[in-house]
Amino acid sequence: MTSSLEQAPGSRLVLRRRSPRPGSAARWTARQWAALFCVLSGYVVGTLTTSSTAIALPSISAELQAGPAAMQWFVTGYLLATTCLVLIAGALGDRFGRRLVLRVAAAVYAGGIAISAIAPTIVLLNAARISAGVGSAGLMACGAAVLTTSFTGPDRIKAFALCGAAGGIGMAIGPSAAGWIVDAVGWRGAFGVLAGASLLMVASTFFIKESKADKPRPFDLLGAGMLIVGLSLLLLGISTMTSGSTAIGGGELAGAAVVLALFIVRALRVAAPLLELSLLRDRIASAWLISAVVAAAGMSGFTVYLPTYLLVVHGLNAGAAGTWMLAFTIPLFVVPMIVSRWVNRGGSAPKIAAGCLTLAAAAYLAFGLLATIGEVWVALIPTAALGIAIGSLTALSDAQLMSRIDHDRIGMASGLLNTLRAGTTSIVLALFGAGLVVAIAARVGPRTADRLATGDVAAISESVAVDGFGHGWTMVLAGNGALMLAAAIAFVGLVLAGRRRAGRSTHV
């Protein structure tokens, strides 16, 4: 609360208190702060878990004498569990209580991470990691659902913007922080630190207000099984294809297509499916779903391979590359709060999103064209523009989508969002990496392409390295730009169609 001095004619100065503006964070209740703390903690801990995993892989492999196949499962198992179960976790939250599922998920996550810290074998470590992935699914699905039910109006936009900012902070400092933790206490100590932080999430759930569907639906057990099988085959197929086993990977992808098609057919025919496709009948909600998914998926390959581009094409070392990437990551945690304030003061969220999707497309195309031209600073402008675009979309998309979902299906909608986000990100990342190798190979041959794609420039002339990787980088960024442009067109089309339908409804 703030104060102001006021002087009436012929009277002494009096102190008058100003009432907080509607939607001010000063008016948030303890339950709202607890919900925000829990979800924000999930973002930060999840980022550190992923980063520390990548950094600690060599140490884990050496200590536990784990081969490549076992270490692949160490990474893949967590992703599989999370992606396959997030929609199921959302449906369970609608039926039994979003706070309850969030609490159980946080406890399972903390337990999985804690067991990882003391696992004596790679088999137990992988099992613990999969358990943590199960918990992560519940955190992703019910975290957004809890925010949606805990906040309304401008407060909801601000809360989701804070989550977007937390994601940006995690991306900016996550790898460095994970590296410091692993260096200081080892990989087991790093998992112990994360387990302790996860317990704070469990504790915070006791202060969150419970919510569930007013009319609970029966749980679709068969649909859940079909979804798990279909998504497992899809992710395994992507992993197998990128590792070079084309025939096996193709079979897994074909199986995934069949099972997921049957899942969709069943969802259209049964009375209470795991996923109600009627959610997509709202054109505007579908537009925001596209915006949220593309914002995450579109930057996945870029952020993974940008350091390699800086190393190969411009000769930067790891430290310089990390500093240079701040041009992208700083906007990710600064812009969300600015955009949320703008929208809360009357700005048009659809216009901002459409403009940012278009800006992201232009930034990718510009970066591709400038890939091998001049000094590295030339590409700072499109990189910063991309950070602004993605940060704005992160601030708006989840909140706008969830605001259009009825109370009984909030968990289901959150599960759908995070399932599509995780699955699409995996697909785009795999296509980005494979496309990069193919495009480089077209310029310098397959053997050199494989080395350049991993940043290995030993015994390769600078001109060949720059030409090969620069060509590949231009091609894959052009693909990303096309994806963003298509998303912008689809977004605008769906929003306009939704408004026309709403207009016809009011005139009936």
HELIX and SHEET records of a PDB file:
HELIX    1   1 ALA A   25  ARG A   27  5                                   3    
HELIX    2   2 ALA A   30  LEU A   64  1                                  35    
HELIX    3   3 PRO A   68  PHE A   96  1                                  29    
HELIX    4   4 ARG A   98  ILE A  118  1                                  21    
HELIX    5   5 ILE A  122  SER A  150  1                                  29    
HELIX    6   6 GLY A  153  SER A  204  1                                  52    
HELIX    7   7 THR A  205  PHE A  207  5                                   3    
HELIX    8   8 LEU A  221  THR A  242  1                                  22    
HELIX    9   9 THR A  246  ARG A  269  1                                  24    
HELIX   10  10 LEU A  277  ARG A  281  5                                   5    
HELIX   11  11 ARG A  283  GLY A  298  1                                  16    
HELIX   12  12 SER A  300  HIS A  314  1                                  15    
HELIX   13  13 ALA A  318  TRP A  324  1                                   7    
HELIX   14  14 LEU A  326  ASN A  344  1                                  19    
HELIX   15  15 ALA A  349  LEU A  369  1                                  21    
HELIX   16  16 VAL A  376  ALA A  379  5                                   4    
HELIX   17  17 LEU A  380  MET A  402  1                                  23    
HELIX   18  18 HIS A  407  ARG A  409  5                                   3    
HELIX   19  19 ILE A  410  VAL A  444  1                                  35    
HELIX   20  20 PRO A  446  ALA A  453  1                                   8    
HELIX   21  21 GLU A  462  THR A  506  1                                  45    
SHEET    1   A 2 SER A   3  GLN A   7  0                                        
SHEET    2   A 2 LEU A  13  ARG A  17 -1                                        
END                                                                             
